[in-house]
Amino acid sequence: MNLGLVLSGGGMRGAAHIGVIKALEEHGLYPTHIAGTSAGAIVGALYAYGYKWEDILKFFKSINVLDIKKYALNKPGFLDAEKFYQEFKNYIKNDDFSFLEKELSITATNILDGKLEVFNKGELIKPILASAAFPGVFAPVKINDSYFVDGGSLNNFPVELLKKSCDKIIGVYVNGYDVVTIKDLKHSYSVIERAYKLKSVKEDKKKFIDCDLVIAPNALSKYGTFDKKYIDQIFNIGYNATIDELLINKNFSL
């Protein structure tokens, strides 16, 4: 039996994915197939490579997403996503999909032709970086002869990638939004993120029906994409939300 795990984008809210993995494994649920976008691509890749939830959480805490030393030189963005390559290489020693222990598909957006690209073979790290290259903050990532940005631009919840290969699918959605005041939009990227989410959330929620179990904690809506200092709280929200959903859906099993 194949169990699919779909991990949405969401920046530092992606730490909730790690809490979900911990809770699933405690209940004997081990995904065989993963589809991820942006933060979901990062967590999904590390998990598929064989890392335990503790190691993935350590990675999330160690990486400085807004590291000004990684500025983009002569590229259209504030930061150069490709300068994070070595930090990923320290974890992913074998930079190729063929070394993964689980089936993995990552989405990224081709900024030149406007099409969604699905990566599931060949080099691994650059597609991860591309999938998480938040537009307006990170410069596009060059792969072969094209340039890619955040997969969430076109598909932030790629459930359809697992529908044919999995018997059951668990969807983890870490986006969402509440009504805010102008005081909540303190930075330019806060406005970009808000506009970005307004459209994608409505489209993504239509896909919930394609999942056998959905974990989408409302409590995450108050955390911003780059709120690194709240990683432990976000992790716990993901963990507790999964425990709650499994209690409600007591008959969920493979």
Residue pairs with C-beta under 8 A, 6 or more apart in sequence:
1 167
1 168
1 254
2 32
2 33
2 165
2 166
2 167
2 168
3 29
3 30
3 31
3 32
3 33
3 166
3 167
3 168
3 169
3 170
3 254
4 31
4 32
4 33
4 34
4 35
4 162
4 165
4 166
4 168
4 169
4 170
5 21
5 24
5 31
5 33
5 34
5 35
5 44
5 169
5 170
5 172
6 34
6 35
6 36
6 40
6 157
6 158
6 159
6 161
6 162
6 169
6 170
6 171
6 172
6 211
7 14
7 17
7 34
7 35
7 36
7 37
7 39
7 40
7 41
7 43
7 44
7 172
8 37
8 38
8 39
8 40
8 152
8 156
8 157
8 171
8 172
8 173
8 174
8 175
8 204
9 37
9 38
9 39
9 40
9 41
9 131
9 132
9 150
9 151
9 152
9 156
9 174
9 175
10 16
10 38
10 39
10 40
10 174
10 175
10 220
10 225
11 38
11 39
11 65
11 134
11 193
11 224
11 225
11 226
11 227
12 39
12 60
12 65
12 223
12 224
12 225
12 226
12 227
12 228
12 230
12 231
12 234
13 39
13 174
13 175
13 220
13 223
13 225
13 227
13 234
14 38
14 39
14 40
14 42
14 43
14 60
14 174
15 57
15 60
15 231
15 234
15 235
15 238
16 172
16 174
16 217
16 220
16 234
16 235
16 237
16 238
16 241
17 39
17 40
17 43
17 44
17 172
17 174
17 238
18 43
18 53
18 56
18 57
18 60
18 235
18 238
19 53
19 234
19 235
19 236
19 237
19 238
19 239
19 240
19 241
19 242
20 170
20 172
20 215
20 238
20 239
20 241
20 242
21 43
21 47
21 53
21 56
22 53
22 239
23 238
23 239
23 240
23 242
23 243
23 246
24 30
24 31
24 170
24 242
25 53
27 246
29 170
29 253
29 254
31 47
31 102
31 170
32 102
32 103
32 166
33 102
33 103
33 104
33 105
33 162
33 165
33 166
34 44
34 47
34 48
34 102
34 103
34 104
34 105
35 44
35 104
35 105
35 106
35 107
35 158
35 159
35 161
35 162
36 42
36 43
36 44
36 45
36 104
36 105
36 106
36 107
36 131
36 158
37 106
37 107
37 131
37 150
37 151
37 152
37 155
37 156
37 157
37 158
38 131
38 132
38 134
38 150
38 151
38 152
38 156
39 132
39 174
40 172
40 174
41 106
41 107
41 127
41 128
41 131
41 132
41 151
42 59
42 60
42 128
42 131
42 132
43 56
43 60
44 104
44 106
45 92
45 100
45 104
45 106
45 124
45 128
46 55
46 56
46 59
46 91
46 92
47 53
47 56
47 102
48 100
48 101
48 102
48 103
48 104
49 91
49 92
49 99
49 100
49 101
50 100
50 101
51 59
51 91
55 91
57 231
57 235
59 91
60 231
61 228
61 231
62 87
63 84
63 87
64 228
65 226
65 228
66 79
66 137
66 226
67 79
68 79
70 79
70 80
70 83
70 84
71 78
71 79
71 80
72 78
72 79
72 80
72 138
72 139
73 80
75 139
75 140
76 139
76 140
77 133
77 136
77 137
77 138
77 139
77 140
78 136
78 137
78 138
78 139
79 137
79 138
79 139
80 138
80 139
81 129
81 130
81 132
81 133
81 138
81 139
81 141
82 126
82 129
82 139
82 141
82 142
84 129
85 125
85 126
85 129
88 125
88 128
88 129
89 95
89 125
92 124
92 125
95 123
95 124
95 125
96 122
96 123
96 124
97 104
97 119
97 120
97 121
97 122
97 123
97 124
98 121
99 124
100 124
103 120
103 165
104 120
105 118
105 119
105 120
105 158
105 161
105 162
106 118
106 119
106 120
106 127
106 128
106 131
106 151
107 116
107 117
107 118
107 119
107 131
107 151
107 154
107 155
107 158
107 161
108 116
108 117
108 119
108 127
108 130
108 131
108 133
108 141
108 143
108 148
108 149
108 150
108 151
109 115
109 116
109 117
109 148
109 149
109 150
109 151
109 153
109 154
110 116
110 117
110 146
110 147
110 148
111 140
111 147
111 148
111 149
112 146
112 147
113 146
114 154
115 154
116 151
116 154
116 155
117 148
118 158
118 161
119 127
119 131
123 143
126 141
126 143
127 143
127 148
129 141
130 140
130 141
130 143
130 148
130 149
130 151
131 148
131 150
131 151
132 138
132 150
133 139
133 140
133 141
133 148
133 149
133 150
134 149
134 150
134 189
134 225
135 149
135 150
135 153
135 192
135 196
136 188
136 189
136 192
137 189
137 192
138 149
138 150
140 147
140 148
140 149
141 147
141 148
141 149
142 148
151 158
152 196
152 200
153 196
156 175
156 200
156 203
156 204
157 171
157 173
157 204
157 207
159 169
159 171
159 207
159 210
159 211
160 207
160 210
162 169
163 169
163 210
167 254
168 212
168 213
168 252
168 254
169 210
169 211
169 212
169 213
170 211
170 212
170 213
170 214
170 215
171 207
171 208
171 210
171 211
171 213
171 214
171 215
171 216
172 214
172 215
172 216
172 238
173 204
173 205
173 208
173 214
173 215
173 216
174 216
174 217
174 220
174 238
175 197
175 200
175 201
175 204
175 220
176 197
176 201
176 216
176 218
176 220
176 221
177 194
177 197
177 198
177 201
177 221
178 221
178 222
180 194
184 190
185 191
185 194
189 225
189 226
190 224
193 224
193 225
208 214
208 216
212 252
213 245
213 246
213 249
213 252
214 245
215 238
215 241
215 242
215 245
216 241
217 237
217 238
217 240
217 241
219 237
219 241
220 234
220 237
223 230
223 233
223 234
227 234
246 252
